[in-house]
């Protein structure tokens, strides 16, 4: 299904777990949505697309393949054939597809549950685009990755937000457990 070069890439680079990709996407999406909330109507959609392309194309090209979400979760996007950061054309192709379906999802989510069918129809393209990853066991490419010829790989460069949150959760759980144990011994 894939060429030997494409298969060799993932032998050299580590796969990114799907949940990590989802967290990075959500972080980028919510950040851009928050910025666009200050505007209304068509201007809101225009600001969303401009911010999307700025964060996910220009920043990625200048920041070694990482957007804010990708940097936060230690991953980057690379070109499948060249095994390096994609150029502006590949990134623009990739992010135009993802940006349009993200904009539709934003509109659908803004409608809310009072218009559930419209919300479902507007979020469905995003779910389909990103859901294709589940069927691709070898390269974990979403639809926008396949069109642009890119993949998402793990990197050591980043903030490791998910690992820091897990460590914080472990510390909090330990303190809660210790507090309960102290209260238990006091009662005895």
VENTA-V398366 format. One record per residue. N is the residue number from 1. PHI is phi in radians with two decimals (999 if undefined). NEAR is the number of other C-alpha atoms within 10 Angstrom. Layout:
# VENTA-V398366
n	phi	near
N	PHI	NEAR
N	PHI	NEAR
This chain:
# VENTA-V398366
n	phi	near
1	999	6
2	-1.93	9
3	-1.23	8
4	-1.10	8
5	-1.12	12
6	-1.16	19
7	-1.19	14
8	-1.19	12
9	-1.07	20
10	-1.35	17
11	-1.30	9
12	-1.56	10
13	-1.97	13
14	-1.44	13
15	-1.21	19
16	-1.73	19
17	-1.03	12
18	-1.08	14
19	-1.13	9
20	-1.15	19
21	-1.09	19
22	-1.13	13
23	-1.08	17
24	-1.12	22
25	-1.09	17
26	-1.09	13
27	-1.08	18
28	-1.10	21
29	-1.06	19
30	-1.17	12
31	-1.06	17
32	-1.21	19
33	-1.08	21
34	-1.04	12
35	-1.10	13
36	-1.31	19
37	-1.13	12
38	-1.34	10
39	-2.13	14
40	-2.25	11
41	1.20	7
42	-1.13	9
43	-1.07	12
44	-1.09	18
45	-1.13	20
46	-1.14	15
47	-1.11	19
48	-1.02	26
49	-1.14	21
50	-1.09	15
51	-1.14	20
52	-1.05	24
53	-1.17	19
54	-1.17	15
55	-1.26	20
56	-1.80	25
57	-2.06	26
58	-1.14	18
59	-1.12	15
60	-1.11	24
61	-1.16	19
62	-1.49	12
63	-1.94	14
64	0.93	16
65	1.46	25
66	-2.18	27
67	-1.57	26
68	-1.01	19
69	-1.15	26
70	-1.14	29
71	-1.14	22
72	-1.13	20
73	-2.05	26
74	0.96	23
75	-2.55	27
76	-2.60	25
77	-1.77	24
78	-2.34	24
79	-1.36	21
80	-1.12	23
81	-1.30	14
82	-1.69	13
83	0.96	16
84	-2.51	14
85	-1.03	21
86	-1.16	24
87	-1.39	15
88	-1.08	14
89	-1.17	11
90	-1.11	19
91	-1.13	26
92	-1.13	18
93	-1.02	17
94	-1.08	22
95	-1.42	22
96	-1.15	18
97	-1.09	17
98	-1.17	23
99	-1.14	23
100	-1.17	17
101	-1.23	21
102	-1.20	24
103	-1.10	22
104	-1.07	20
105	-1.12	22
106	-1.08	20
107	-1.10	17
108	-1.11	21
109	-1.19	17
110	-1.18	11
111	-1.14	15
112	1.36	14
113	-1.39	12
114	-1.19	8
115	-2.25	12
116	-1.04	13
117	-1.14	13
118	-1.12	16
119	-1.06	20
120	-1.11	16
121	-1.15	13
122	-1.39	21
123	-1.55	20
124	-1.03	17
125	-1.01	17
126	-1.15	20
127	-1.11	14
128	-1.20	13
129	-1.00	17
130	-1.39	21
131	-1.22	16
132	-1.09	15
133	-1.00	17
134	-1.10	11
135	-1.55	11
136	-1.84	11
137	-1.30	9
138	-1.46	13
139	-1.94	22
140	0.91	22
141	-1.67	22
142	-1.44	22
143	-1.02	19
144	-1.15	21
145	-1.21	27
146	-1.12	15
147	-1.11	13
148	-1.52	19
149	1.25	20
150	-2.15	25
151	-2.41	25
152	-1.90	26
153	-2.22	23
154	-1.36	18
155	-2.50	18
156	-1.45	11
157	-1.46	15
158	2.77	17
159	-1.70	16
160	1.00	15
161	-1.01	17
162	-1.11	15
163	-1.22	12
164	-1.16	11
165	-1.19	11
166	-1.13	11
167	-1.12	12
168	-1.10	12
169	-1.07	12
170	-1.10	12
171	-1.12	12
172	-1.11	12
173	-1.08	12
174	-1.12	12
175	-1.17	12
176	-1.13	12
177	-1.08	12
178	-1.11	12
179	-1.12	11
180	-1.13	12
181	-1.12	12
182	-1.10	11
183	-1.13	11
184	-1.15	10
185	-1.25	8
186	-1.14	8
187	-1.20	7
188	-1.34	5
